[in-house]
Amino acid sequence: MKKRILSLVLAALMVLAVTGCRGADPAPSSTPAPAPSSTPASDGGSEPAAPSYKIGIITGTASQGDEEITQANKMKEKYPDLIVTTTYPDNFTSETETVISNAVALASDPDVKAIVWCQAIPATSAAIAKVRETRPDMLFIVGTPGEDPGVIDPVADVVLQVDEPGCGIAIPAQAAKQGAKTLIHYSFPRHMSYALIVARHENLKKYCAEQNIELVDVTAPDPTGDSGITGAQQFIMEDVPRQVAKYGKDTCFFTTNCGMQEPLIRQVFEQGAIYTLQCCPSPFHAYPAALNIDMAGHEADVEYIKEQLTAKAEEYGMHGRASTWGVPCNMLFIDAGVEYARKVLDGKTNGNVDDAVIRETIAECAEHFTKGMKMTLTNYEENGTVVPNHYLVMADFIDF
């Protein structure tokens, strides 16, 4: 009998030992447990725990312009556990279902709580609507929209865009400083149906006239059409020399399309004409590829590209005849989009549209690219009414 009692006692002690090792739930206590947001670091300090969310980034492919992908990858390097990326197809106008399905696939990860989209091509609004059928709280920050404000503004949380109407005022003044007598404007019907591109064009007409610059409209192939990007680029390669032969070297060239920038810059430099600004202003946009500048290790180094472009301008006899903005706008929109999304998700903003924090974030991120560069932000106005979530951005020119 004594042996049996002893056996039972030993068995009970073994059970207690096992359950103690597995960490049974502690009894309720009035003493708060240590906060899970920090863990001991190797140096004895503390490090923030990884956020409990992810941020998706949607961009085009490199064929439409590699800046967005470059910046998306840089954000992924900066926040490897935070960022997930995807792209939309080159021929997005005829592959809207793919545009939508790619966004839906990104949002299918429940940890993805925000999506930064740049460029926000047509069908972005439809994709946002589709995602919100199952993810109504998804935060969307879109840059460079390809849809009219009345379409994208009601569905996106924050819209970031180059001040295109403002560029219609700034480009003629800058072109006049560069000696322009004529401005060739390349576009196509799809782009000329966008409200802000039309507003920019109207300002170009007015302010070119004030600067005694002749504005000449030339219809180019739509890169999303039958001839594709290759056909549109070939047209530019062939047409620029024709226009210079007709109007002379003091001709400034502008196109509304990203895919056309590289051949346009190449031909302008070859012909000794004038190049003032891209549709998406940036020292990185098409300049390196057009002028064979090696960017390895300098993908977001503004000072480096400025030095290289100044040397190229001297080489081609283009001193003072080529320029752009000092901040890469689409890279800025992705950088600022991610940083602002983090602030929203971390509870550091007053709702999804915190004007003061948006302006602060744009200014901070502009400094990532160019020290001392000031960005001017204004809200888009629709028929005299301010649209609080749509921001138009301007920056100063840099000359080469």
Contacts in CASP RR format, 6 or more apart in sequence:
PFRMAT RR
TARGET T0000
AUTHOR 0000-0000-0000
METHOD contacts of the structure
MODEL  1
MKKRILSLVLAALMVLAVTGCRGADPAPSSTPAPAPSSTPASDGGSEPAA
PSYKIGIITGTASQGDEEITQANKMKEKYPDLIVTTTYPDNFTSETETVI
SNAVALASDPDVKAIVWCQAIPATSAAIAKVRETRPDMLFIVGTPGEDPG
VIDPVADVVLQVDEPGCGIAIPAQAAKQGAKTLIHYSFPRHMSYALIVAR
HENLKKYCAEQNIELVDVTAPDPTGDSGITGAQQFIMEDVPRQVAKYGKD
TCFFTTNCGMQEPLIRQVFEQGAIYTLQCCPSPFHAYPAALNIDMAGHEA
DVEYIKEQLTAKAEEYGMHGRASTWGVPCNMLFIDAGVEYARKVLDGKTN
GNVDDAVIRETIAECAEHFTKGMKMTLTNYEENGTVVPNHYLVMADFIDF
36 49 0 8 1.000
37 48 0 8 1.000
37 49 0 8 1.000
38 46 0 8 1.000
38 47 0 8 1.000
38 48 0 8 1.000
38 49 0 8 1.000
39 46 0 8 1.000
39 47 0 8 1.000
39 49 0 8 1.000
40 46 0 8 1.000
41 47 0 8 1.000
50 81 0 8 1.000
50 82 0 8 1.000
51 82 0 8 1.000
51 342 0 8 1.000
51 345 0 8 1.000
51 346 0 8 1.000
52 111 0 8 1.000
53 82 0 8 1.000
53 111 0 8 1.000
53 112 0 8 1.000
53 113 0 8 1.000
53 114 0 8 1.000
53 345 0 8 1.000
54 82 0 8 1.000
54 83 0 8 1.000
54 84 0 8 1.000
54 109 0 8 1.000
54 111 0 8 1.000
54 112 0 8 1.000
54 113 0 8 1.000
55 79 0 8 1.000
55 82 0 8 1.000
55 83 0 8 1.000
55 84 0 8 1.000
55 112 0 8 1.000
55 113 0 8 1.000
55 114 0 8 1.000
55 115 0 8 1.000
55 116 0 8 1.000
55 338 0 8 1.000
55 341 0 8 1.000
55 342 0 8 1.000
55 345 0 8 1.000
56 83 0 8 1.000
56 84 0 8 1.000
56 85 0 8 1.000
56 86 0 8 1.000
56 106 0 8 1.000
56 112 0 8 1.000
56 114 0 8 1.000
56 115 0 8 1.000
56 116 0 8 1.000
57 72 0 8 1.000
57 75 0 8 1.000
57 76 0 8 1.000
57 83 0 8 1.000
57 84 0 8 1.000
57 85 0 8 1.000
57 86 0 8 1.000
57 115 0 8 1.000
57 116 0 8 1.000
57 117 0 8 1.000
57 118 0 8 1.000
57 334 0 8 1.000
57 338 0 8 1.000
58 85 0 8 1.000
58 86 0 8 1.000
58 87 0 8 1.000
58 88 0 8 1.000
58 102 0 8 1.000
58 103 0 8 1.000
58 106 0 8 1.000
58 115 0 8 1.000
58 116 0 8 1.000
58 117 0 8 1.000
58 118 0 8 1.000
59 68 0 8 1.000
59 69 0 8 1.000
59 72 0 8 1.000
59 85 0 8 1.000
59 87 0 8 1.000
59 88 0 8 1.000
59 117 0 8 1.000
59 118 0 8 1.000
59 119 0 8 1.000
59 334 0 8 1.000
60 68 0 8 1.000
60 69 0 8 1.000
60 87 0 8 1.000
60 88 0 8 1.000
60 90 0 8 1.000
60 119 0 8 1.000
60 121 0 8 1.000
61 69 0 8 1.000
61 87 0 8 1.000
61 88 0 8 1.000
61 89 0 8 1.000
61 90 0 8 1.000
62 69 0 8 1.000
63 90 0 8 1.000
63 229 0 8 1.000
63 259 0 8 1.000
64 90 0 8 1.000
64 119 0 8 1.000
64 229 0 8 1.000
64 258 0 8 1.000
64 259 0 8 1.000
65 258 0 8 1.000
65 259 0 8 1.000
65 285 0 8 1.000
65 286 0 8 1.000
67 280 0 8 1.000
67 282 0 8 1.000
67 284 0 8 1.000
67 285 0 8 1.000
67 328 0 8 1.000
67 330 0 8 1.000
67 331 0 8 1.000
68 118 0 8 1.000
68 119 0 8 1.000
68 330 0 8 1.000
68 331 0 8 1.000
68 334 0 8 1.000
69 87 0 8 1.000
70 284 0 8 1.000
70 299 0 8 1.000
70 300 0 8 1.000
70 331 0 8 1.000
71 300 0 8 1.000
71 328 0 8 1.000
71 330 0 8 1.000
71 331 0 8 1.000
71 334 0 8 1.000
71 335 0 8 1.000
72 83 0 8 1.000
72 85 0 8 1.000
72 334 0 8 1.000
73 85 0 8 1.000
74 299 0 8 1.000
74 300 0 8 1.000
75 83 0 8 1.000
75 334 0 8 1.000
75 335 0 8 1.000
75 338 0 8 1.000
76 83 0 8 1.000
76 85 0 8 1.000
79 338 0 8 1.000
82 342 0 8 1.000
83 338 0 8 1.000
84 106 0 8 1.000
84 109 0 8 1.000
84 112 0 8 1.000
86 102 0 8 1.000
86 103 0 8 1.000
86 105 0 8 1.000
86 106 0 8 1.000
87 102 0 8 1.000
88 98 0 8 1.000
88 99 0 8 1.000
88 102 0 8 1.000
88 121 0 8 1.000
89 95 0 8 1.000
89 98 0 8 1.000
89 99 0 8 1.000
90 224 0 8 1.000
90 229 0 8 1.000
91 224 0 8 1.000
91 225 0 8 1.000
91 228 0 8 1.000
92 98 0 8 1.000
92 99 0 8 1.000
92 121 0 8 1.000
92 122 0 8 1.000
92 123 0 8 1.000
92 224 0 8 1.000
93 122 0 8 1.000
93 190 0 8 1.000
93 224 0 8 1.000
93 225 0 8 1.000
94 224 0 8 1.000
96 122 0 8 1.000
96 123 0 8 1.000
96 126 0 8 1.000
99 121 0 8 1.000
99 123 0 8 1.000
99 124 0 8 1.000
99 126 0 8 1.000
99 127 0 8 1.000
100 123 0 8 1.000
100 126 0 8 1.000
100 127 0 8 1.000
100 130 0 8 1.000
102 127 0 8 1.000
103 115 0 8 1.000
103 117 0 8 1.000
103 127 0 8 1.000
103 128 0 8 1.000
103 130 0 8 1.000
103 131 0 8 1.000
104 127 0 8 1.000
104 130 0 8 1.000
104 131 0 8 1.000
106 112 0 8 1.000
106 115 0 8 1.000
107 115 0 8 1.000
107 131 0 8 1.000
107 134 0 8 1.000
107 135 0 8 1.000
107 138 0 8 1.000
112 138 0 8 1.000
113 137 0 8 1.000
113 138 0 8 1.000
113 139 0 8 1.000
113 345 0 8 1.000
114 138 0 8 1.000
114 139 0 8 1.000
114 140 0 8 1.000
114 141 0 8 1.000
114 341 0 8 1.000
114 344 0 8 1.000
114 345 0 8 1.000
115 131 0 8 1.000
115 138 0 8 1.000
115 139 0 8 1.000
115 140 0 8 1.000
115 141 0 8 1.000
116 141 0 8 1.000
116 142 0 8 1.000
116 143 0 8 1.000
116 333 0 8 1.000
116 334 0 8 1.000
116 337 0 8 1.000
116 338 0 8 1.000
116 341 0 8 1.000
117 124 0 8 1.000
117 140 0 8 1.000
117 141 0 8 1.000
117 142 0 8 1.000
117 143 0 8 1.000
118 142 0 8 1.000
118 143 0 8 1.000
118 144 0 8 1.000
118 160 0 8 1.000
118 330 0 8 1.000
118 333 0 8 1.000
118 334 0 8 1.000
119 143 0 8 1.000
119 144 0 8 1.000
119 145 0 8 1.000
119 146 0 8 1.000
119 258 0 8 1.000
119 280 0 8 1.000
119 330 0 8 1.000
120 142 0 8 1.000
120 143 0 8 1.000
120 144 0 8 1.000
120 145 0 8 1.000
120 146 0 8 1.000
120 147 0 8 1.000
120 152 0 8 1.000
120 156 0 8 1.000
120 159 0 8 1.000
121 146 0 8 1.000
122 146 0 8 1.000
122 147 0 8 1.000
124 142 0 8 1.000
124 145 0 8 1.000
124 146 0 8 1.000
124 147 0 8 1.000
124 152 0 8 1.000
124 156 0 8 1.000
125 147 0 8 1.000
125 151 0 8 1.000
125 152 0 8 1.000
125 155 0 8 1.000
125 156 0 8 1.000
128 138 0 8 1.000
128 140 0 8 1.000
128 155 0 8 1.000
128 156 0 8 1.000
129 155 0 8 1.000
131 138 0 8 1.000
132 138 0 8 1.000
132 155 0 8 1.000
139 157 0 8 1.000
139 341 0 8 1.000
139 344 0 8 1.000
139 345 0 8 1.000
139 352 0 8 1.000
140 155 0 8 1.000
140 156 0 8 1.000
140 157 0 8 1.000
140 158 0 8 1.000
141 156 0 8 1.000
141 157 0 8 1.000
141 158 0 8 1.000
141 160 0 8 1.000
141 337 0 8 1.000
141 340 0 8 1.000
141 341 0 8 1.000
142 152 0 8 1.000
142 156 0 8 1.000
142 158 0 8 1.000
142 159 0 8 1.000
142 160 0 8 1.000
143 159 0 8 1.000
143 160 0 8 1.000
143 161 0 8 1.000
143 330 0 8 1.000
143 333 0 8 1.000
144 160 0 8 1.000
144 161 0 8 1.000
144 162 0 8 1.000
144 280 0 8 1.000
144 329 0 8 1.000
144 330 0 8 1.000
144 333 0 8 1.000
145 152 0 8 1.000
145 156 0 8 1.000
145 159 0 8 1.000
145 161 0 8 1.000
146 152 0 8 1.000
146 194 0 8 1.000
147 194 0 8 1.000
148 194 0 8 1.000
148 195 0 8 1.000
148 196 0 8 1.000
149 159 0 8 1.000
149 195 0 8 1.000
149 196 0 8 1.000
149 380 0 8 1.000
149 382 0 8 1.000
149 387 0 8 1.000
149 390 0 8 1.000
150 382 0 8 1.000
152 159 0 8 1.000
153 159 0 8 1.000
153 380 0 8 1.000
153 382 0 8 1.000
153 387 0 8 1.000
153 389 0 8 1.000
153 390 0 8 1.000
156 389 0 8 1.000
157 352 0 8 1.000
157 353 0 8 1.000
157 389 0 8 1.000
158 337 0 8 1.000
158 340 0 8 1.000
158 352 0 8 1.000
158 353 0 8 1.000
158 358 0 8 1.000
158 389 0 8 1.000
158 391 0 8 1.000
159 380 0 8 1.000
159 389 0 8 1.000
159 390 0 8 1.000
159 391 0 8 1.000
160 333 0 8 1.000
160 336 0 8 1.000
160 337 0 8 1.000
160 362 0 8 1.000
160 391 0 8 1.000
160 393 0 8 1.000
161 196 0 8 1.000
161 380 0 8 1.000
161 390 0 8 1.000
161 391 0 8 1.000
161 392 0 8 1.000
161 393 0 8 1.000
162 280 0 8 1.000
162 281 0 8 1.000
162 329 0 8 1.000
162 392 0 8 1.000
162 393 0 8 1.000
162 394 0 8 1.000
163 376 0 8 1.000
163 378 0 8 1.000
163 392 0 8 1.000
163 393 0 8 1.000
163 394 0 8 1.000
164 196 0 8 1.000
164 197 0 8 1.000
164 199 0 8 1.000
164 200 0 8 1.000
164 392 0 8 1.000
165 196 0 8 1.000
165 199 0 8 1.000
165 200 0 8 1.000
165 203 0 8 1.000
165 392 0 8 1.000
166 200 0 8 1.000
166 203 0 8 1.000
166 392 0 8 1.000
166 394 0 8 1.000
167 200 0 8 1.000
167 203 0 8 1.000
167 277 0 8 1.000
167 281 0 8 1.000
167 394 0 8 1.000
168 200 0 8 1.000
168 201 0 8 1.000
168 203 0 8 1.000
168 204 0 8 1.000
168 207 0 8 1.000
169 203 0 8 1.000
169 207 0 8 1.000
170 277 0 8 1.000
170 394 0 8 1.000
170 397 0 8 1.000
171 183 0 8 1.000
171 204 0 8 1.000
171 207 0 8 1.000
171 252 0 8 1.000
171 254 0 8 1.000
171 276 0 8 1.000
171 277 0 8 1.000
172 183 0 8 1.000
172 204 0 8 1.000
172 207 0 8 1.000
172 208 0 8 1.000
172 210 0 8 1.000
172 211 0 8 1.000
172 213 0 8 1.000
173 207 0 8 1.000
173 211 0 8 1.000
174 276 0 8 1.000
174 277 0 8 1.000
174 323 0 8 1.000
174 397 0 8 1.000
175 183 0 8 1.000
175 208 0 8 1.000
175 211 0 8 1.000
175 213 0 8 1.000
175 252 0 8 1.000
175 274 0 8 1.000
175 276 0 8 1.000
176 211 0 8 1.000
176 212 0 8 1.000
176 213 0 8 1.000
178 252 0 8 1.000
178 274 0 8 1.000
178 276 0 8 1.000
178 320 0 8 1.000
178 321 0 8 1.000
178 322 0 8 1.000
178 323 0 8 1.000
178 399 0 8 1.000
179 250 0 8 1.000
179 274 0 8 1.000
179 321 0 8 1.000
180 211 0 8 1.000
180 213 0 8 1.000
180 250 0 8 1.000
180 251 0 8 1.000
180 252 0 8 1.000
180 274 0 8 1.000
180 276 0 8 1.000
181 212 0 8 1.000
181 213 0 8 1.000
181 214 0 8 1.000
181 247 0 8 1.000
181 248 0 8 1.000
181 250 0 8 1.000
181 251 0 8 1.000
182 213 0 8 1.000
182 214 0 8 1.000
182 215 0 8 1.000
182 216 0 8 1.000
182 247 0 8 1.000
182 248 0 8 1.000
182 250 0 8 1.000
182 251 0 8 1.000
182 252 0 8 1.000
183 204 0 8 1.000
183 208 0 8 1.000
183 213 0 8 1.000
183 214 0 8 1.000
183 215 0 8 1.000
183 216 0 8 1.000
183 251 0 8 1.000
183 252 0 8 1.000
183 253 0 8 1.000
183 254 0 8 1.000
184 216 0 8 1.000
184 218 0 8 1.000
184 240 0 8 1.000
184 243 0 8 1.000
184 247 0 8 1.000
184 251 0 8 1.000
184 252 0 8 1.000
184 253 0 8 1.000
184 254 0 8 1.000
185 201 0 8 1.000
185 204 0 8 1.000
185 215 0 8 1.000
185 216 0 8 1.000
185 217 0 8 1.000
185 218 0 8 1.000
185 254 0 8 1.000
185 255 0 8 1.000
185 256 0 8 1.000
186 218 0 8 1.000
186 219 0 8 1.000
186 220 0 8 1.000
186 236 0 8 1.000
186 239 0 8 1.000
186 253 0 8 1.000
186 254 0 8 1.000
186 255 0 8 1.000
186 256 0 8 1.000
186 257 0 8 1.000
186 260 0 8 1.000
186 264 0 8 1.000
187 197 0 8 1.000
187 201 0 8 1.000
187 217 0 8 1.000
187 219 0 8 1.000
187 220 0 8 1.000
187 255 0 8 1.000
187 256 0 8 1.000
187 257 0 8 1.000
188 219 0 8 1.000
188 220 0 8 1.000
188 221 0 8 1.000
188 222 0 8 1.000
188 256 0 8 1.000
188 257 0 8 1.000
189 219 0 8 1.000
189 222 0 8 1.000
190 222 0 8 1.000
190 224 0 8 1.000
191 197 0 8 1.000
191 222 0 8 1.000
191 256 0 8 1.000
191 257 0 8 1.000
192 198 0 8 1.000
192 201 0 8 1.000
192 256 0 8 1.000
197 256 0 8 1.000
204 215 0 8 1.000
205 215 0 8 1.000
208 214 0 8 1.000
208 215 0 8 1.000
209 215 0 8 1.000
213 252 0 8 1.000
214 247 0 8 1.000
216 243 0 8 1.000
216 247 0 8 1.000
218 239 0 8 1.000
218 243 0 8 1.000
220 232 0 8 1.000
220 235 0 8 1.000
220 236 0 8 1.000
220 239 0 8 1.000
220 255 0 8 1.000
220 257 0 8 1.000
220 260 0 8 1.000
221 227 0 8 1.000
221 228 0 8 1.000
221 231 0 8 1.000
221 232 0 8 1.000
221 235 0 8 1.000
222 228 0 8 1.000
222 232 0 8 1.000
223 229 0 8 1.000
223 231 0 8 1.000
223 232 0 8 1.000
223 233 0 8 1.000
223 257 0 8 1.000
223 259 0 8 1.000
223 260 0 8 1.000
227 234 0 8 1.000
227 235 0 8 1.000
229 259 0 8 1.000
232 257 0 8 1.000
232 259 0 8 1.000
232 260 0 8 1.000
233 259 0 8 1.000
233 260 0 8 1.000
233 262 0 8 1.000
233 263 0 8 1.000
234 263 0 8 1.000
236 255 0 8 1.000
236 260 0 8 1.000
236 263 0 8 1.000
236 264 0 8 1.000
236 267 0 8 1.000
237 263 0 8 1.000
237 266 0 8 1.000
237 267 0 8 1.000
240 253 0 8 1.000
240 263 0 8 1.000
240 264 0 8 1.000
240 267 0 8 1.000
240 268 0 8 1.000
240 271 0 8 1.000
240 273 0 8 1.000
241 267 0 8 1.000
241 271 0 8 1.000
243 251 0 8 1.000
243 253 0 8 1.000
244 251 0 8 1.000
244 271 0 8 1.000
244 272 0 8 1.000
244 273 0 8 1.000
248 273 0 8 1.000
249 271 0 8 1.000
249 272 0 8 1.000
249 273 0 8 1.000
249 274 0 8 1.000
250 273 0 8 1.000
250 274 0 8 1.000
251 273 0 8 1.000
251 274 0 8 1.000
252 273 0 8 1.000
252 274 0 8 1.000
252 275 0 8 1.000
252 276 0 8 1.000
253 264 0 8 1.000
253 268 0 8 1.000
253 273 0 8 1.000
253 274 0 8 1.000
253 275 0 8 1.000
254 276 0 8 1.000
254 277 0 8 1.000
254 279 0 8 1.000
255 261 0 8 1.000
255 264 0 8 1.000
255 279 0 8 1.000
256 279 0 8 1.000
257 279 0 8 1.000
258 278 0 8 1.000
258 279 0 8 1.000
258 280 0 8 1.000
258 285 0 8 1.000
258 286 0 8 1.000
259 286 0 8 1.000
261 278 0 8 1.000
261 279 0 8 1.000
261 285 0 8 1.000
261 286 0 8 1.000
261 290 0 8 1.000
262 286 0 8 1.000
262 289 0 8 1.000
262 290 0 8 1.000
263 290 0 8 1.000
264 275 0 8 1.000
264 286 0 8 1.000
264 290 0 8 1.000
265 275 0 8 1.000
265 286 0 8 1.000
265 287 0 8 1.000
265 290 0 8 1.000
265 291 0 8 1.000
265 322 0 8 1.000
266 290 0 8 1.000
266 291 0 8 1.000
267 273 0 8 1.000
268 274 0 8 1.000
268 275 0 8 1.000
268 322 0 8 1.000
269 275 0 8 1.000
269 290 0 8 1.000
269 291 0 8 1.000
269 312 0 8 1.000
269 316 0 8 1.000
269 318 0 8 1.000
269 322 0 8 1.000
270 316 0 8 1.000
272 316 0 8 1.000
272 317 0 8 1.000
272 318 0 8 1.000
272 321 0 8 1.000
273 321 0 8 1.000
274 321 0 8 1.000
274 322 0 8 1.000
275 321 0 8 1.000
275 322 0 8 1.000
275 323 0 8 1.000
276 322 0 8 1.000
276 323 0 8 1.000
276 397 0 8 1.000
277 323 0 8 1.000
277 324 0 8 1.000
277 325 0 8 1.000
277 397 0 8 1.000
278 285 0 8 1.000
278 286 0 8 1.000
278 324 0 8 1.000
280 329 0 8 1.000
280 330 0 8 1.000
281 324 0 8 1.000
281 325 0 8 1.000
281 326 0 8 1.000
281 327 0 8 1.000
281 328 0 8 1.000
281 329 0 8 1.000
281 395 0 8 1.000
282 324 0 8 1.000
282 325 0 8 1.000
282 326 0 8 1.000
282 327 0 8 1.000
282 328 0 8 1.000
282 329 0 8 1.000
282 330 0 8 1.000
282 331 0 8 1.000
283 302 0 8 1.000
283 305 0 8 1.000
283 306 0 8 1.000
283 309 0 8 1.000
283 324 0 8 1.000
283 325 0 8 1.000
283 326 0 8 1.000
283 328 0 8 1.000
283 398 0 8 1.000
284 295 0 8 1.000
284 299 0 8 1.000
284 300 0 8 1.000
284 305 0 8 1.000
284 328 0 8 1.000
284 331 0 8 1.000
285 324 0 8 1.000
285 328 0 8 1.000
285 330 0 8 1.000
287 293 0 8 1.000
287 305 0 8 1.000
287 309 0 8 1.000
287 324 0 8 1.000
288 294 0 8 1.000
288 295 0 8 1.000
288 305 0 8 1.000
288 308 0 8 1.000
291 308 0 8 1.000
291 309 0 8 1.000
291 312 0 8 1.000
293 305 0 8 1.000
293 308 0 8 1.000
293 309 0 8 1.000
293 312 0 8 1.000
295 304 0 8 1.000
295 305 0 8 1.000
298 304 0 8 1.000
298 305 0 8 1.000
300 328 0 8 1.000
300 331 0 8 1.000
300 368 0 8 1.000
300 369 0 8 1.000
302 326 0 8 1.000
302 327 0 8 1.000
302 328 0 8 1.000
302 369 0 8 1.000
302 370 0 8 1.000
306 326 0 8 1.000
306 398 0 8 1.000
306 400 0 8 1.000
309 322 0 8 1.000
309 400 0 8 1.000
310 400 0 8 1.000
312 318 0 8 1.000
312 400 0 8 1.000
313 319 0 8 1.000
313 320 0 8 1.000
313 321 0 8 1.000
313 322 0 8 1.000
313 400 0 8 1.000
318 400 0 8 1.000
319 400 0 8 1.000
320 399 0 8 1.000
320 400 0 8 1.000
322 399 0 8 1.000
322 400 0 8 1.000
323 397 0 8 1.000
323 398 0 8 1.000
323 399 0 8 1.000
323 400 0 8 1.000
324 397 0 8 1.000
324 398 0 8 1.000
325 395 0 8 1.000
325 396 0 8 1.000
325 397 0 8 1.000
325 398 0 8 1.000
326 369 0 8 1.000
326 370 0 8 1.000
326 373 0 8 1.000
326 395 0 8 1.000
326 396 0 8 1.000
326 397 0 8 1.000
326 398 0 8 1.000
327 366 0 8 1.000
327 369 0 8 1.000
327 370 0 8 1.000
327 373 0 8 1.000
327 375 0 8 1.000
327 395 0 8 1.000
328 369 0 8 1.000
329 393 0 8 1.000
329 395 0 8 1.000
331 369 0 8 1.000
332 362 0 8 1.000
332 365 0 8 1.000
332 366 0 8 1.000
332 369 0 8 1.000
332 375 0 8 1.000
332 393 0 8 1.000
335 365 0 8 1.000
335 368 0 8 1.000
336 361 0 8 1.000
336 362 0 8 1.000
336 364 0 8 1.000
336 365 0 8 1.000
337 361 0 8 1.000
339 361 0 8 1.000
339 364 0 8 1.000
339 365 0 8 1.000
340 349 0 8 1.000
340 357 0 8 1.000
340 358 0 8 1.000
340 361 0 8 1.000
343 349 0 8 1.000
343 354 0 8 1.000
343 357 0 8 1.000
343 361 0 8 1.000
344 351 0 8 1.000
344 352 0 8 1.000
344 354 0 8 1.000
348 357 0 8 1.000
349 357 0 8 1.000
350 357 0 8 1.000
353 388 0 8 1.000
353 389 0 8 1.000
355 388 0 8 1.000
358 377 0 8 1.000
358 391 0 8 1.000
359 377 0 8 1.000
362 375 0 8 1.000
362 377 0 8 1.000
362 391 0 8 1.000
362 393 0 8 1.000
363 374 0 8 1.000
363 375 0 8 1.000
366 372 0 8 1.000
366 373 0 8 1.000
366 374 0 8 1.000
366 375 0 8 1.000
366 395 0 8 1.000
367 373 0 8 1.000
373 395 0 8 1.000
373 396 0 8 1.000
374 395 0 8 1.000
374 396 0 8 1.000
375 393 0 8 1.000
375 394 0 8 1.000
375 395 0 8 1.000
376 393 0 8 1.000
376 394 0 8 1.000
376 395 0 8 1.000
377 391 0 8 1.000
377 392 0 8 1.000
377 393 0 8 1.000
378 391 0 8 1.000
378 392 0 8 1.000
378 394 0 8 1.000
379 386 0 8 1.000
379 387 0 8 1.000
379 388 0 8 1.000
379 390 0 8 1.000
379 391 0 8 1.000
379 392 0 8 1.000
380 386 0 8 1.000
380 387 0 8 1.000
380 390 0 8 1.000
380 391 0 8 1.000
380 392 0 8 1.000
381 387 0 8 1.000
END
